[in-house]
Structures are given as C-alpha cells and as structure tokens.
Amino acid sequence: MQTIENGYRSLSLMYDLGFDRIIVPVVIVAGLVLASILATESSLLRVPADYFLN
C-alpha cells in the first residue's frame, strides 16, 4: 500500500511541476534512442554476408 501511495505522490508531483516540462525531454530522449537503434540495425543490413564468415 505504501508503494502505491508513493507512486501516487510522485505522479502528483510530476503533474504539479508541469507535465509538459517532463514529458517533452522524455519523448526527445526516447526518439533519439529509437533512432540510434534503427540506425544500428540498418547499418548491419548493409554489411556483406561474407564479412561475418571470416
């Protein structure tokens, strides 16, 4: 029960601080992480198949 109460307090604090001030940096960081993952995966697709055989 205390965990739920602490979680509610933290969400209430985020709302009081201004949800936009918190969600915008989180979305930017999430987008950068997703872009780096996609860039890594696409660069691995461009490597020739015999590169891994040696």
Secondary structure, DSSP 8 states (H G I E B T S, - for coil): -HHHHHHHHHHHHHHHH-HHHHHHHHHHHHHHHHHHHHHHHHHHHTS-GGGTT-
